[in-house]
Amino acid sequence: MNIALWIVAGLLAVAYVGGGGLKVIMSKQKIAASGPAAEWVEDFSPGAVKAIGVLEVLGGLGLVLPAAFGVAPELVPLAALGLAMIMVGAAATRISRREYRLALVDLTYLVLIAFVAWGRFGPEAFVG
């Protein structure tokens, strides 16, 4: 179980650091032009898009770095909860835009994040 949690957390960390990093460094217009899956940015200000990106980067790093370095590893499930809140907002935005297939992708990320949060709060907690 511990190995599965590390793998899922690591993959999620890569996805969130990468995706969030792009939101931080790219303009809102470039993000929107990257494809239909990114048109959600039109519903938000440029500052809000950057803030979402920063939170995704921090959450992604929080999924692995505290435990990897043994410094405050109890932050891992808290980072997972933070990312879960972001994904609930993402799914709500997709549903409000009637982007149901993309909402399923967001909900899949939410399930994976919930797995990490459950595992690190419960059976494979870093503190005990």
C-alpha positions as a printed Julia matrix, in Angstrom:
128×3 Matrix{Float64}:
   0.0    0.0     0.0
   2.83   2.39    0.86
   4.4    1.85   -2.57
   1.08   2.48   -4.33
   0.62   5.69   -2.35
   4.12   6.87   -3.26
   3.55   6.09   -6.95
   0.18   7.85   -7.11
   1.48  10.83   -5.11
   4.56  11.06   -7.34
   2.54  10.99  -10.55
   0.09  13.54   -9.2
   3.0   15.74   -8.09
   4.44  15.73  -11.61
   1.04  16.56  -13.1
   0.3   19.39  -10.67
   3.76  20.94  -10.65
   3.81  20.83  -14.46
   0.26  22.05  -15.02
   0.4   24.62  -12.27
   3.78  25.83  -13.44
   2.4   26.47  -16.91
  -0.46  28.49  -15.43
   2.09  30.58  -13.56
   4.41  31.3   -16.49
   1.95  31.47  -19.41
  -0.45  34.31  -20.08
  -4.17  33.68  -19.75
  -4.56  34.19  -23.5
  -1.92  31.57  -24.35
  -3.52  29.1   -21.96
  -6.97  29.66  -23.51
  -5.53  29.27  -27.02
  -3.92  25.93  -26.15
  -7.15  24.04  -26.75
 -10.77  23.49  -25.79
  -9.82  21.91  -22.45
  -8.25  25.21  -21.37
 -11.11  27.54  -22.25
 -12.16  27.56  -18.58
  -9.62  30.33  -17.99
 -12.01  32.75  -19.7
 -14.18  32.51  -16.55
 -11.34  33.79  -14.33
  -9.12  36.85  -14.07
  -5.44  36.52  -14.98
  -4.55  36.85  -11.31
  -6.94  34.05  -10.34
  -5.43  31.76  -12.99
  -1.93  32.5   -11.65
  -3.13  31.89   -8.07
  -4.61  28.53   -9.08
  -1.29  27.66  -10.7
   0.7   28.6    -7.58
  -1.64  26.53   -5.38
  -1.28  23.56   -7.74
   2.52  23.8    -7.67
   2.59  24.06   -3.88
   0.11  21.2    -3.51
   2.06  19.02   -5.92
   5.3   19.65   -4.07
   3.51  19.04   -0.79
   2.48  15.56   -1.9
   6.06  14.3    -1.92
   8.7   16.66   -0.55
   7.77  16.65    3.16
   7.85  12.86    3.32
  10.85  12.51    1.01
  12.95  14.79    3.21
  11.4   13.67    6.49
  10.5   17.24    7.4
   6.88  17.57    8.58
   5.6   14.53    6.61
   2.2   15.05    8.21
   1.75  17.84    5.65
   1.34  15.28    2.83
  -2.34  14.47    3.52
  -3.03  18.16    4.1
  -1.58  18.96    0.68
  -3.81  16.24   -0.75
  -6.85  17.85    0.89
  -5.89  21.21   -0.58
  -5.61  19.73   -4.05
  -8.93  17.95   -3.52
 -10.56  21.32   -2.88
  -9.03  22.68   -6.08
 -10.38  19.7    -8.02
 -13.87  20.11   -6.56
 -13.77  23.68   -7.85
 -12.42  22.5   -11.2
 -15.19  19.92  -11.58
 -17.83  22.5   -10.59
 -16.46  24.9   -13.19
 -16.52  22.19  -15.86
 -20.09  21.22  -14.98
 -21.23  24.85  -15.05
 -19.69  25.12  -18.53
 -21.38  21.84  -19.56
 -17.98  20.24  -20.16
 -19.05  16.91  -18.71
 -16.31  14.75  -20.21
 -13.64  17.07  -18.89
 -15.39  17.1   -15.51
 -14.89  13.32  -15.44
 -11.14  13.88  -15.82
 -11.2   16.31  -12.9
 -13.2   13.83  -10.83
 -10.66  11.1   -11.66
  -7.9   13.33  -10.31
 -10.09  13.93   -7.25
 -10.41  10.17   -6.64
  -6.64   9.71   -6.89
  -6.01  12.6    -4.53
  -8.61  11.23   -2.11
  -6.76   7.91   -2.18
  -3.53   9.64   -1.16
  -5.28  11.65    1.57
  -7.04   8.56    2.93
  -3.87   6.47    2.85
  -1.69   9.1     4.5
  -4.27  10.04    7.15
  -5.05   6.39    7.84
  -3.34   3.05    7.2
  -0.01   4.43    5.92
   0.26   7.63    7.93
   3.74   9.05    8.36
   3.13   9.82   12.03
   1.9    7.41   14.57
